[in-house]
Amino acid sequence: MFEEMRSRRAARRITPGDGRPLKRFRWWQLPYRSLFYLPLPDGSGGKAVYAVDVKRGQDQTSATAGADLYLDGRHHARSKLPAAFPVPGGTVEVRLSAFGLRRCHYVTVDGAEHPLVPDRDSAEGRRAHLDRSHPALSRWIGAFSLTVLVVGLVVLVTQLAQQVAEIPAVAERVGAFTAPVQLPAWCNVVLTLVTAVAGTERALRLRYSRLLDGTAG
């Protein structure tokens, strides 16, 4: 029942496309545009190519925030975010995070999930190319991003705990607490910037953790 309700809500967010052609990806669109593809059988022995075109950094609560779906190079539909486009055999789900894309997956009717293929010239496509051409370096970058987010989470939690413990009513019950790591203001700024970079790197790989990426965002 919950899935049916969610599908109905997603369907209400979709409007028909206007048939305009899909614009090719340009290098200056790297900071804000994401473009993904999904080839599917067209039922006659050929392939139908779906494309999802979405701008990163949109506020999903805004009425103007949306994603566009193209079919064989023509605008097929538009949906408010988060989007769930019905396609043959399943649904294309699109969702943003604070750092980029949280989801751009093809979810089949039996529940299997497959990430869409990023355009080669997009930021996501360049990151995927790095993963294929230099897998060891890619793993090190991914590990570094994960480590940065874990460190950032630990620092955030301990600093918040110290602030809560300074409240008189709380201090009377649990006693004083001092964060084990005391960072100067400039270090907090640097950590915030590095955390943003790490979150962006993970978003380029469609990696998302509610605990790590959600807290950092």
C-alpha positions in Angstrom: 0.0 0.0 0.0 2.8 2.4 0.9 4.5 1.8 -2.5 1.2 2.4 -4.3 0.7 5.7 -2.5 4.3 6.8 -3.3 3.8 5.9 -7.0 0.6 7.9 -7.1 2.3 10.9 -5.5 5.2 10.6 -8.0 2.8 10.4 -10.9 1.2 13.6 -9.9 4.5 15.4 -10.1 5.0 14.4 -13.8 4.0 16.6 -16.7 4.3 15.6 -20.4 7.3 16.7 -22.4 7.3 19.2 -25.2 9.4 17.3 -27.7 12.4 19.6 -27.7 15.8 18.1 -28.6 18.3 17.1 -25.9 21.2 19.5 -25.8 24.7 18.0 -25.8 26.8 18.3 -22.7 29.2 21.3 -22.7 32.3 21.6 -20.6 31.2 24.8 -18.9 28.2 22.9 -17.5 30.4 20.7 -15.3 29.6 22.5 -12.0 25.9 22.3 -12.3 24.5 19.8 -14.9 24.1 16.1 -14.7 23.2 13.9 -17.6 22.6 10.2 -17.5 21.5 7.5 -20.0 19.4 4.3 -19.8 19.1 2.1 -22.9 16.1 -0.3 -22.8 14.6 -2.7 -25.2 11.9 -1.0 -27.3 9.8 -4.2 -27.8 10.7 -4.5 -31.5 14.2 -5.9 -31.2 15.9 -2.4 -31.0 16.9 -0.1 -28.2 15.2 3.0 -26.8 17.5 5.4 -25.0 16.2 7.3 -22.1 18.2 10.3 -20.7 17.8 12.1 -17.4 18.9 15.8 -17.4 19.0 17.5 -14.0 20.7 20.5 -12.5 22.6 19.9 -9.3 22.2 22.3 -6.4 18.4 22.7 -6.7 16.3 23.1 -3.6 14.0 20.1 -3.8 11.4 21.9 -1.7 11.1 24.6 -4.4 8.2 24.4 -6.8 10.5 25.0 -9.8 13.0 22.2 -8.9 12.7 19.3 -11.4 14.3 16.7 -13.6 13.8 16.2 -17.3 13.4 12.8 -19.0 14.2 12.4 -22.7 13.4 9.5 -25.0 15.6 9.0 -28.1 16.8 12.6 -27.9 13.4 14.2 -27.4 11.9 15.7 -24.3 9.5 13.1 -23.0 8.5 14.2 -19.5 9.4 16.5 -16.6 8.9 15.9 -12.9 9.3 17.8 -9.7 12.0 16.4 -7.4 12.3 13.8 -6.0 11.3 12.3 -9.4 10.1 8.8 -10.3 9.6 8.3 -14.0 7.8 5.2 -15.2 9.7 3.5 -18.0 9.4 0.0 -19.5 10.1 -2.6 -16.8 10.4 -0.3 -13.9 11.0 3.3 -12.7 13.8 5.8 -13.0 14.3 7.5 -9.6 16.1 10.8 -9.3 16.9 12.5 -6.1 19.4 15.2 -5.1 21.5 15.7 -2.0 23.3 18.7 -0.7 26.4 17.8 -2.8 24.9 16.5 -6.0 22.9 13.5 -7.0 21.8 11.2 -4.3 20.0 8.8 -6.7 19.7 8.3 -10.4 18.8 4.7 -10.6 16.6 2.4 -12.7 14.5 0.3 -10.3 12.9 -2.8 -11.9 9.5 -4.1 -11.0 11.2 -6.9 -9.0 13.2 -4.4 -6.9 16.6 -4.6 -8.6 18.5 -1.3 -8.8 20.8 -0.2 -11.5 22.6 3.2 -11.7 22.2 5.0 -15.0 25.2 5.6 -17.2 26.6 9.2 -16.9 27.4 11.2 -20.0 31.2 10.9 -20.7 31.7 14.7 -20.6 29.8 15.3 -17.4 31.5 15.4 -14.0 30.0 12.0 -13.1 31.2 10.6 -16.4 34.7 11.9 -15.9 34.8 10.3 -12.4 33.5 7.0 -13.8 36.2 7.2 -16.5 38.9 7.7 -13.7 37.5 4.6 -12.0 37.8 2.5 -15.1 41.2 3.8 -16.2 42.9 4.1 -12.7 41.0 1.8 -10.4 43.6 1.8 -7.6 43.7 5.6 -7.5 39.9 5.7 -7.6 39.8 3.4 -4.6 42.2 5.7 -2.7 40.2 8.8 -3.5 37.0 7.0 -2.4 38.6 5.9 0.9 39.9 9.4 1.5 36.4 10.9 1.0 34.9 8.3 3.4 37.6 9.0 6.0 37.0 12.8 5.8 33.3 12.4 6.3 33.8 10.0 9.3 36.2 12.5 10.9 33.9 15.4 10.2 31.0 13.5 11.8 33.0 12.6 14.9 34.2 16.2 15.4 30.6 17.5 14.9 29.1 15.0 17.3 31.7 15.8 20.1 31.3 19.5 19.6 27.6 19.3 19.8 27.8 17.0 22.9 30.0 19.6 24.6 27.5 22.4 23.8 24.6 20.4 25.2 26.6 19.5 28.3 27.1 23.2 29.0 23.4 23.6 29.5 23.0 23.9 33.3 20.1 21.4 33.5 22.0 18.8 31.5 25.2 19.4 33.4 23.5 18.7 36.7 22.3 15.3 35.4 25.2 14.0 33.3 28.1 16.2 34.4 30.6 18.2 32.3 31.9 17.0 29.0 34.8 18.4 27.0 35.3 17.5 23.4 38.5 15.5 23.0 39.5 17.6 19.9 39.3 21.4 20.2 39.7 23.0 16.8 40.4 26.7 16.2 37.9 28.5 14.0 40.1 28.3 11.0 40.4 24.6 11.3 36.6 24.3 11.4 36.4 26.3 8.2 39.0 24.1 6.5 37.3 20.9 7.7 33.9 22.2 6.4 35.5 22.9 3.0 37.2 19.5 2.8 34.0 17.7 3.9 32.1 19.5 1.1 34.7 18.3 -1.4 34.5 14.7 0.0 30.7 14.8 -0.2 30.8 16.1 -3.8 33.2 13.3 -4.8 30.9 10.7 -3.3 27.9 12.3 -5.1 29.7 11.9 -8.4 29.7 8.2 -7.8 26.1 8.2 -6.6 27.2 7.2 -3.1 25.0 8.4 -0.3 24.7 7.6 3.4 22.1 9.3 5.5 24.4 9.3 8.5 27.6 10.6 6.7 26.5 12.5 3.7 23.2 13.7 5.2 24.9 15.0 8.3 27.7 16.7 6.3 25.1 18.3 4.1 
